[in-house]
C-alpha cells in the first residue's frame, strides 16, 4: 500500500494552492499507467479475497 501511495504522491506532488486557490493537475492517464499504479494494490486485494473465500468454504 505504501508503494501505491508513494506513486500517487509523486504524481500529485506538483499540485499547489496559491492566493487564487488550488491549481489543478490536468493530465491524461493511459490504461497501462493506471494498471501500473494499482497493480500491487489489486494483487494484495485478490490475495486477501481468496483467503476469505477459502475460509468461508470450510
Secondary structure, DSSP 8 states (H G I E B T S, - for coil): -HHHHHHHHHHHTT--EETTEE--------HHHHHHHHHHHHHHHHHHHHHHHHHHH-
